Every structure is written in structure tokens, then in C-alpha cells.
Amino acid sequence: MLTLKVITENTDDVIRRLAKKHFDGKEIIGKVLDLDKKRRNTQASLDASLAELNVLSKSIGSLMKDGKKAEAEEAKAKTVQLKENNKTFENDMRDAETELQNLLVLIPNLPAEIVPEGNGADDNLTVKTGGAVPELSADALPHWELAKRYDIIDFELGVKITGAGFPVYKGKGARLQRALISFFLDNAREAGYLEVQPPYVVNTASGYGTGQLPDKEGQMYHCNEDDLYLIPTAEVPVTNIYRDVILNESELPIKNAAYSACFRREAGSYGKDVRGLNRLHQFDKVEIVRIDKPEHSYESLQEMVDYVQSLVDKLELPWRILRLCGGDISFTSALTYDFEVFSAAQKRWLEVSSVSNFESYQANRLKCRYKSADKKPQLCHTLNGSALALPRIVAALLENNQTPKGIRIPKALVPYTGFEYID
């Protein structure tokens, strides 16, 4: 959530930058400024009334003592009226504050200046590429056919048990999943991330804190009776560890990593782009989260990008890094880099990670702050990234490494799988 200070002191710049996200902020920013003015004027009136009430209350005793009963009664009557006025002021203040907060959560984060202009995915900027695209034989199979051939992933059984988008992993397919999770967590630990194991369901306050609510209710599974949400990513519970927390400057940057299952309704998804592992309702992912000082957060973002690059390099996958344009970047992000790996049998790029800096947007909602010895608490910056999401990584590994002997396992993963081929 943007701070009022940013909006009131940089109104024209806020509207300009929001336009890069294709968000017309003129009307809602105008309403925010009007409400803030109303709130401040009401506060001033309340303060003046309270001051007058205090003076009158003190004078009543003196007037009675001096025998000025009529004047004292008049002062009493006026205090009654002032108290009624104060109740009205306080109610008006609460209403204005509630309306103001309801508007502020509807305003997206400001994109960083280096976010490219653009309408959608086709306008994202490729900033770096790596790895070699394999040359497959003409009869190469997509991963859903390979999964059936080697009996490692059963999509139809998942439909029977739950529904589409909930595959069942079997044998070496299940072991590959477990191997990737351990591989990603071990690498994160070696890179200085503290591993945490969070809950898979969160309350409304947690969804609000990281920006899933009220923006993405329809994309999350909701447990109605308990009013809890299944997490779409470990970002939500891990970042909320720091909700309503004031950190010491010496603790920053905080680096956490977490494995979790992720649950996404993906309402409206259909077609060839969602076949097999390309888009699921339940999948596994390792997430990295950082809490940092504003002046260091973009250095942290680059470190996170470099770290994710090291993972796809170790997995011997061809990759590219995209800087998302204004029309494709998320509601809460200031700057996002997407990682894609090339799926050789499908002949298309698959997104496997988003690494984002939210600046103070989430921290303002979370009330996540830090303090140094000589300064008052100030908002942290929050960052997170997938390191990595498993489904499309598995899809690319299966397709790119198919050989007459079977599916070759990258060398870095063999100590974790315990086998060199799926055959």
C-alpha cells in the first residue's frame, strides 16, 4: 500500500508512474487527497473542541467556588454540547479513515523507473540468456507423453481423486520431486537463507499483508467455515512472520527460504498452455524471501536474480531473464524479473520463477519496520522469488533430456535422486 506521504508530496509523479501499469489514478488519487484533507480538518476541529472542553471543565469548579452558579451551569451545558460534537468528529474521523484505507488498497504499487512500457507479456524485455537449447529427434515427446511412457506422473488418476490440475507423482517421478525440493533447499541454505517451514493456510490479515487480499480472492482456495485461505505461495506466510514487527537495523537483511505446496484456483485457464505440468492447481515450490533496508533492496534483488540463475545453470537448462513491462508486472511489485526455461519438445519458453522487489508497499500493509539507534522506525523493503517452482522445471528436464536410453538426470541432481536415468 502506498503511503499517504508519497501520494500527497508527489501527486503528479504517482499518477504518471501508475499510468505505466495502465492504471488511471487521477480519480482515486483525487478522492484520497479529498478524504485526507477532510480527515485532517476534522482532526483539527476535534483538537480545538477538546482544548475548549478542557478549559471549560476546569473553569466550572472555579465558577462554583466564586458563587457564579449561573455561569457554571452555562459552562456545564456547553461541555455537554462539546462532548456531543466530539462524538460526531470522532465518528467522522473513523469513517474517513476507513474509507481512506479502502481506497488505498485499491491503488497498485508504483513501478520502478526502469520498468519497460508495454501492454503484456509480448512487451517484456529480455535482459539475459544462457544455456544451450538441445536438439531433439523428430519423434521427441512432450512431457505428458513421457510421463505416461515411464509411468512417473499420472494425470488421469489425479482427476479421479481430486480433479484436473492435481497430478499424482509415482516411482521415480515422486523421487524426482523430492530430490528437487532438497536440492533447492540445500542450495538456499548454502547461500545464507534460513530455512523455515510455514503453515499452508493463512488468515485474512496475512492475505491482506502481502497483497493477495482484496486483489486476488478469486485465485485462492477458501476454507469457508474457518475463514482461512490455502496459500498460493510460501511468500504469504513467510513474509507475514514480520507483520507488526519492528526489527533492529543490525538484523537486516533477513533471508528466509521455505518449501511449500502451493494452491491456485487459476480460474479461466484452459487450452494447450495448461496441458500436463504447464499449469496446475497444486504444485511444489521453494520460495526465497528478503526483508531489507530501502537503500540496499535493489542490491538484494540483483543477488536474488543471480542466485536463481545459478540454479537453472546447475540444472543444465536453457534460460532467459525478462524484465516485466508495466502491463505485465503484478499489482504489488515495483520491479519483477521472470525466469523462463526452454521446453524443447513443446518448443516454447516456460516461466519457472518471478523475482520481485515490492519496496515498502507490502511493508506498509504489514507494518513491518526497522529502527536504528538514532532514528524513529521506518518501513522496510520486502522482496521474494521462486527458487524454484517445480512443475515447469520438471517438464523441461523431462523433455530436454530424453534419450534412447531414457531421461537423463542432470549431474547436480544425481546425488539427490540416487539414479542417473528414468528408464
C-alpha positions in Angstrom: 0.0 0.0 0.0 1.3 3.4 -0.9 1.8 5.8 2.0 -0.1 9.0 2.2 3.1 10.9 2.4 4.2 9.6 -1.0 0.8 10.4 -2.5 0.4 13.9 -1.0 4.0 15.0 -1.6 4.4 13.5 -5.1 0.9 13.5 -6.6 1.7 14.2 -10.2 4.6 11.7 -10.2 2.4 9.0 -8.6 -0.3 9.4 -11.3 2.4 9.4 -14.0 4.0 6.2 -12.7 0.7 4.4 -12.2 -0.1 5.0 -15.8 2.8 2.7 -16.8 0.8 -0.1 -15.1 -2.2 1.1 -17.2 -3.9 2.3 -14.1 -5.7 5.7 -14.3 -5.0 7.1 -10.9 -6.4 10.6 -11.3 -9.9 9.9 -9.9 -8.9 7.7 -7.0 -5.9 9.8 -6.1 -8.2 12.8 -6.0 -10.6 11.0 -3.7 -7.7 10.1 -1.4 -6.5 13.7 -1.2 -10.0 14.9 -0.5 -10.5 12.3 2.2 -7.1 13.1 3.7 -8.0 16.8 3.8 -11.4 16.1 5.4 -9.7 13.8 7.9 -7.1 16.4 8.8 -9.7 19.2 9.0 -11.9 17.1 11.3 -8.9 16.3 13.4 -8.1 20.0 13.8 -11.8 20.7 14.7 -11.7 17.8 17.3 -8.4 19.1 18.8 -9.8 22.6 19.1 -13.0 21.3 20.7 -11.1 19.1 23.1 -9.0 22.0 24.1 -12.1 24.2 24.7 -13.7 21.4 26.6 -10.7 21.0 28.9 -10.7 24.8 29.6 -14.4 24.8 30.4 -14.2 21.7 32.6 -11.5 23.3 34.7 -13.4 26.6 34.9 -16.6 25.0 36.3 -15.1 24.4 39.7 -13.7 27.9 40.0 -17.1 29.4 39.0 -18.9 27.4 41.6 -16.4 28.4 44.2 -16.8 32.0 43.3 -20.6 31.7 43.6 -21.2 32.2 39.9 -23.7 29.4 39.7 -25.4 30.6 36.5 -22.2 30.9 34.7 -21.1 27.5 35.9 -24.4 25.9 34.7 -23.9 27.6 31.3 -20.4 26.1 31.1 -21.8 22.7 32.0 -24.3 22.9 29.3 -21.7 23.9 26.8 -19.5 21.0 27.8 -22.4 18.6 27.1 -22.7 20.1 23.6 -19.0 19.9 23.1 -18.9 16.2 24.1 -21.7 15.5 21.6 -19.7 17.4 18.9 -16.6 15.4 19.8 -18.5 12.2 19.3 -19.6 13.4 15.8 -16.0 14.4 15.0 -14.7 11.1 16.1 -17.2 9.2 14.1 -16.4 11.3 11.1 -12.7 10.6 11.6 -13.3 6.9 11.8 -15.5 6.9 8.7 -13.0 9.0 6.7 -10.1 6.7 7.9 -12.0 3.6 6.9 -12.9 5.0 3.5 -9.3 6.2 3.0 -7.9 2.7 3.8 -10.4 1.1 1.5 -9.3 3.4 -1.4 -5.5 3.0 -0.7 -5.6 -0.8 -1.0 -7.1 -0.4 -4.5 -4.1 1.5 -5.7 -1.2 -0.6 -7.1 2.4 -0.2 -6.3 4.4 2.3 -8.3 6.6 0.6 -10.9 10.3 1.4 -10.8 11.6 3.8 -13.4 13.4 1.0 -15.3 10.2 -1.0 -15.8 9.6 -1.0 -19.6 6.5 0.4 -21.2 4.2 -2.3 -22.6 0.8 -3.9 -22.6 1.5 -7.5 -21.8 3.9 -10.5 -22.0 5.0 -9.7 -25.6 6.4 -6.4 -24.4 8.7 -7.8 -21.7 12.3 -7.1 -22.1 14.8 -9.9 -22.4 17.9 -8.9 -20.3 20.0 -12.0 -20.3 20.1 -15.6 -21.7 22.1 -18.7 -21.0 22.4 -22.4 -21.5 22.2 -24.4 -24.8 18.9 -25.4 -26.4 19.1 -29.2 -27.0 18.5 -30.6 -30.5 15.9 -33.4 -30.1 15.0 -36.0 -32.6 11.9 -35.6 -34.8 10.0 -38.1 -32.7 10.7 -36.3 -29.4 7.8 -36.4 -27.0 6.2 -33.7 -24.8 6.5 -34.3 -21.0 2.9 -35.5 -20.6 3.7 -38.4 -23.1 7.0 -39.1 -21.4 5.2 -39.2 -18.0 2.9 -41.9 -19.4 5.6 -43.8 -21.1 7.8 -44.1 -18.0 4.8 -44.2 -15.6 6.1 -41.4 -13.4 3.2 -38.9 -13.4 -0.5 -39.9 -13.6 -2.7 -37.0 -14.6 -5.9 -39.1 -15.0 -5.5 -40.6 -11.6 -5.3 -37.0 -10.2 -8.5 -36.2 -12.0 -10.2 -39.2 -10.3 -9.0 -38.3 -6.8 -9.5 -34.6 -7.0 -9.8 -33.0 -10.4 -7.8 -31.6 -13.3 -4.6 -29.9 -12.2 -3.8 -32.2 -9.3 -1.4 -34.9 -10.7 -0.1 -38.0 -8.9 3.6 -38.5 -9.0 4.8 -42.1 -8.9 8.1 -44.0 -8.5 11.0 -42.1 -10.0 8.6 -39.2 -10.7 7.9 -38.8 -6.9 11.6 -39.2 -6.1 12.5 -36.5 -8.7 10.1 -34.2 -6.9 11.6 -34.9 -3.5 15.1 -34.6 -5.0 14.4 -31.1 -6.5 13.0 -29.8 -3.2 16.0 -31.0 -1.3 18.4 -29.7 -3.9 16.7 -26.2 -3.9 16.6 -26.0 -0.1 20.3 -27.1 0.3 21.4 -24.5 -2.2 19.3 -21.9 -0.4 20.9 -22.8 2.9 24.4 -22.6 1.4 23.5 -19.1 0.0 22.7 -17.9 3.5 19.0 -18.3 3.7 17.4 -19.5 6.9 15.0 -22.4 6.2 11.6 -22.1 7.7 8.6 -24.4 7.4 5.4 -22.3 7.4 1.7 -23.2 7.6 -0.1 -24.0 4.4 -3.2 -21.9 5.4 -3.3 -18.3 6.4 -5.9 -15.9 7.9 -7.3 -12.8 6.2 -4.8 -10.5 7.9 -1.9 -12.4 6.3 -3.6 -12.3 2.9 -4.1 -8.6 3.3 -0.5 -8.0 4.5 1.2 -9.3 1.3 -1.5 -8.0 -1.1 -3.4 -11.2 -2.1 -6.4 -9.6 -0.4 -8.5 -7.8 -1.5 -7.0 -8.2 -5.0 -6.9 -12.0 -5.6 -9.6 -13.6 -3.6 -10.9 -15.5 -6.7 -7.5 -17.1 -7.3 -7.2 -18.6 -3.8 -8.9 -21.6 -2.2 -11.0 -20.5 0.7 -11.9 -22.6 3.8 -15.3 -21.0 4.5 -16.0 -22.4 7.9 -12.7 -21.2 9.4 -12.2 -18.2 7.1 -8.7 -19.4 6.1 -7.0 -19.4 2.7 -4.8 -22.1 1.2 -1.5 -20.4 0.4 -0.8 -19.6 -3.3 2.9 -19.4 -2.4 5.1 -19.6 0.7 5.7 -15.8 0.2 2.5 -15.2 2.1 3.1 -17.0 5.5 6.9 -16.3 5.5 6.6 -12.5 4.8 3.8 -12.4 7.5 6.3 -13.6 10.1 7.4 -9.9 10.1 3.9 -8.4 10.3 3.6 -5.8 13.1 7.3 -6.3 13.9 9.9 -3.6 14.5 13.3 -5.0 13.6 16.7 -3.7 14.6 18.8 -2.3 11.7 21.5 -4.8 12.6 19.2 -7.7 11.7 18.9 -6.7 8.1 18.9 -8.1 5.5 16.8 -11.1 6.7 17.0 -14.0 4.3 14.4 -16.9 4.6 13.7 -19.9 2.4 10.7 -22.2 2.6 9.4 -25.2 0.8 5.6 -25.5 0.5 2.8 -26.9 -1.6 1.1 -24.1 -3.4 -2.6 -23.9 -4.3 -4.1 -21.8 -7.0 -7.6 -21.9 -8.5 -6.3 -20.5 -11.8 -9.9 -19.6 -12.8 -10.4 -19.3 -16.5 -7.3 -21.2 -17.5 -7.7 -23.5 -20.5 -6.1 -24.7 -23.8 -2.7 -26.0 -24.8 -0.8 -23.7 -22.5 -2.2 -25.5 -19.5 -1.6 -29.1 -20.6 0.4 -31.5 -18.4 2.5 -29.7 -15.9 2.3 -26.3 -17.6 -0.4 -25.1 -15.2 -1.6 -26.8 -12.0 -3.9 -26.1 -9.1 -1.4 -27.7 -6.7 2.3 -27.7 -7.1 5.6 -27.6 -5.1 7.9 -24.6 -4.8 10.8 -23.3 -2.8 10.5 -19.6 -2.1 13.1 -17.1 -1.0 12.1 -14.0 0.9 14.2 -11.0 2.0 13.5 -8.1 4.4 15.9 -5.2 3.8 16.6 -1.6 4.2 15.4 0.7 1.3 18.9 1.7 0.3 20.0 -1.9 -0.1 17.0 -3.6 -1.5 17.9 -3.3 -5.2 21.3 -4.8 -4.5 19.4 -7.6 -2.8 17.2 -8.0 -5.8 20.2 -8.5 -8.1 21.7 -11.0 -5.7 18.4 -13.0 -5.8 18.4 -12.9 -9.6 22.0 -14.1 -9.7 21.1 -16.9 -7.2 18.2 -18.2 -9.3 20.4 -18.1 -12.4 22.8 -20.3 -10.6 20.1 -22.9 -10.0 19.0 -23.1 -13.6 22.6 -23.3 -14.7 23.2 -26.3 -12.3 20.1 -28.0 -13.8 21.7 -27.5 -17.3 18.6 -25.8 -18.7 18.5 -23.1 -21.3 17.1 -20.0 -19.7 16.3 -16.3 -20.2 15.6 -13.5 -17.8 12.8 -11.0 -18.6 12.2 -7.6 -17.0 8.4 -7.3 -16.9 6.8 -4.4 -18.6 4.2 -2.1 -17.0 1.3 -4.1 -18.4 2.5 -7.5 -17.1 4.0 -6.6 -13.7 1.9 -7.6 -10.7 -0.3 -5.2 -8.7 2.1 -5.2 -5.7 5.5 -5.3 -7.4 7.8 -2.4 -8.1 10.2 -4.4 -10.3 10.0 -8.0 -11.4 12.4 -10.3 -13.3 10.9 -13.5 -14.7 13.0 -16.6 -15.4 11.9 -18.9 -18.2 13.4 -22.2 -19.4 13.1 -23.6 -22.9 11.0 -26.6 -23.3 12.5 -28.3 -26.3 9.7 -30.7 -27.2 7.0 -28.1 -26.8 9.3 -25.5 -28.5 8.3 -22.8 -26.1 9.5 -20.9 -23.1 8.1 -21.8 -19.7 8.1 -19.4 -16.7 9.7 -21.0 -13.6 10.4 -18.0 -11.4 9.5 -14.4 -10.6 11.9 -12.4 -8.5 10.4 -9.1 -7.3 11.1 -6.0 -5.2 8.0 -4.6 -3.5 9.8 -1.7 -2.0 7.7 -0.5 1.0 4.3 -1.5 -0.5 3.9 -4.7 1.4 5.7 -3.4 4.5 3.3 -0.6 4.8 0.4 -3.1 4.9 2.3 -5.4 7.2 3.5 -2.6 9.5 7.0 -4.1 9.1 9.6 -1.6 10.2 13.1 -1.3 11.4 14.9 1.1 13.7 18.4 2.3 14.3 19.7 3.9 17.5 19.2 7.5 16.4 16.1 7.3 14.1 12.4 6.6 14.5 11.1 3.3 13.0 10.8 3.3 9.2 9.4 0.9 6.7 11.4 -2.0 5.4 11.5 -3.2 1.8 10.3 -6.7 1.1 11.5 -9.0 -1.8 10.7 -12.5 -2.8 11.4 -15.0 -5.6 10.7 -18.6 -6.7 13.8 -20.7 -6.2 12.3 -22.6 -7.9 8.8 -23.8 -8.8 8.9 -27.5 -9.7 6.2 -28.2 -12.4 7.7 -26.5 -15.4 11.2 -27.3 -14.3 10.2 -31.0 -14.3 8.6 -30.5 -17.7 11.7 -29.0 -19.2 14.0 -31.6 -17.5 11.9 -34.5 -18.9 11.7 -33.1 -22.5 15.2 -31.7 -22.9 16.9 -34.8 -21.5 15.1 -37.6 -23.3 17.5 -40.0 -24.9 17.2 -43.6 -26.4 18.5 -44.8 -23.0 15.8 -42.9 -21.0 15.6 -39.5 -19.4 19.0 -38.3 -18.3 19.2 -36.7 -14.8 21.5 -33.6 -14.6 24.7 -34.3 -12.7 23.9 -31.9 -9.9 20.7 -33.8 -9.1 22.0 -37.4 -9.2 23.2 -37.3 -5.5 19.6 -36.4 -4.6 17.7 -38.8 -6.9 20.0 -41.8 -6.5 19.7 -42.6 -10.2 21.1 -41.2 -13.4 18.2 -42.1 -15.7 14.5 -42.5 -15.7 14.0 -45.7 -17.7 
